[in-house]
Amino acid sequence: MAARLFIPGPSDVDDTVLRELARPQLGHRTQEFRELFASLRPGLRKLFSTGNDVLISTSSGSGLWEAAIRSCVKSKVLHAVNGAFSKKWASLSKNCAKDMAALSFQDGKPVNPQAVDKALSERDYEAFCVVHNETSTGVISDLGALSQVMKKHPDVLFFVDAVSSLGGVKIEVDGLGIDICLASSQKALALPAGIALASISRRSYLKAEAVEGRGYYFDLLELKKAYDKDETPYTPSIPHLYALRKQLDRMEAEGLEFRYKRHEEMASWVRAWAKEQGFPMFSQEGCHSPTVSCISNTKGIDFAAVKKALAGRGITVDTGYRKLNEKLAAEEKPTTFRIAHMGERTPDEIRSYLAELQKQFQVKP
Ligand SMILES: Cc1ncc(COP(=O)(O)O)c(C=O)c1O
C-alpha cells in the first residue's frame, strides 16, 4: 500500500481490506448475513473493552451523535466544547430541540474534569457529552479523570465521541463506565467511510424507552431490536461489514496493545520533530493526541504550496482545520497544521513524511 494520506481521516485502507468490498452482494435477511454480523461481535467487544452491544450504523459518526441525543435525551444535556467537533455535536443537540448547555474550553485545551463536576452539580442533566480526541486541535482529554467525575453523578449518562481515537488509543468502555462510545470507520480504524460503531449500555436503552420522537433510522431501540437477531433494521452496507471483519482480524493479528504503542511512537516522533524544527505544539502540554498532532505554524510556512507540491507525488498534506486557522489568522496568531498518524501509518512512513515536509520547507518560492 502506497503511503498517501497524512490527513486526520479518511485514512488509507489496506489493500486486503479494500478487496473485501468487492465481494458479491448478499441478502440481508439470510442466514449467511446473520453469521457475518454475529462474527463481528467478539472483535468489536474486544476493541471497545466492553460486554455491551456494539451497534453498527450505516452512516458516518455524525449519525451516531444524533442517535445518542435523539434516543436518550428528553431535554437537558451538557456538552463539553473544546474544539470544532465538540461544538458541532453541541449544536446538533440544539437542532434536535434539546435544552443544550455548553461548557467551553479554549481551543488547544483539554476538557477540565473539575469544571465538568461543577457544571453537573449545578443542574440536573440527563447526559454529558465529550469528544475524547478533538481532531481539530490534536487534543486528547483524560477519560479516566472524567469517569471519576461521572461516578459522582450516577444519574447522568456518559457519552463519548471516540471518532478519531478508537483503534489508535485504548478505551476501556466498561472500566470507564461509558454509556455510549461512538466512532467512525474512516480514522484510526482505517476502514472506508460509511459505517459508524457505538457501544451502548443497558441503561441507555432503558432511558431511550422513556424518550419520545426518537425517529427511526437513528433510533437505538430499533437498532437493538434488529441487533438481537443479528440483523439491522434497514439494508446495511454489507461491503463495509466484510471489510470490518477483515480489519478486526488484522487488528487482532497486530495485537491491540502493539497497535496503541505504534500510535504513541508515531506521535512522539512527530512531536520530537516539531520541537527540533522549532514549531510549538498547538495542543496543551500533556494532552497531545496519539493519532493527530496539531502544530503551530510559527514560521509562516506556505502550507498551501507544500500541499500542492506533495499532491503531485501522491502525498496528501493537511493544512490545518480551516475554521480554526481563520479564527487564529483574524486574531493575528500563527495558524496551525496537522499531521495525522493513525490507522495503517507506520513510524517509518511518518519519518519519511517528515523528511519530505522538511525538504519542502527549504524550497524558496
Ligand atoms: C472528533 C470527531 N467527531 C466527529 C466527527 C464527524 O465524523 P463523521 O465525519 O464520521 O460524521 C469527526 C470528523 O472528522 C471528528 O473528528
The ligand as an SDF file (V2000), in Angstrom:
LIG
                    3D

 16 16  0  0  0  0  0  0  0  0999 V2000
  -13.8260   14.0630   16.7160 C   0  0  0  0  0  0  0  0  0  0  0  0
  -14.7780   13.9520   15.5710 C   0  0  0  0  0  0  0  0  0  0  0  0
  -16.0740   13.7410   15.8350 N   0  0  0  0  0  0  0  0  0  0  0  0
  -16.9760   13.6230   14.8540 C   0  0  0  0  0  0  0  0  0  0  0  0
  -16.6100   13.7470   13.5390 C   0  0  0  0  0  0  0  0  0  0  0  0
  -17.6350   13.5880   12.4760 C   0  0  0  0  0  0  0  0  0  0  0  0
  -17.4920   12.2930   11.9690 O   0  0  0  0  0  0  0  0  0  0  0  0
  -18.0580   11.8440   10.5770 P   0  0  0  0  0  0  0  0  0  0  0  0
  -17.3920   12.6870    9.5450 O   0  0  0  0  0  0  0  0  0  0  0  0
  -17.6780   10.3900   10.5060 O   0  0  0  0  0  0  0  0  0  0  0  0
  -19.5260   12.0580   10.6190 O   0  0  0  0  0  0  0  0  0  0  0  0
  -15.2760   13.9630   13.2070 C   0  0  0  0  0  0  0  0  0  0  0  0
  -14.8570   14.0930   11.8050 C   0  0  0  0  0  0  0  0  0  0  0  0
  -13.7360   14.3890   11.4830 O   0  0  0  0  0  0  0  0  0  0  0  0
  -14.3420   14.0640   14.2600 C   0  0  0  0  0  0  0  0  0  0  0  0
  -13.0530   14.2710   14.0020 O   0  0  0  0  0  0  0  0  0  0  0  0
  1  2  1  0
  2  3  1  0
  2 15  2  0
  3  4  2  0
  4  5  1  0
  5  6  1  0
  5 12  2  0
  6  7  1  0
  7  8  1  0
  8  9  2  0
  8 10  1  0
  8 11  1  0
 12 13  1  0
 12 15  1  0
 13 14  2  0
 15 16  1  0
M  END
$$$$
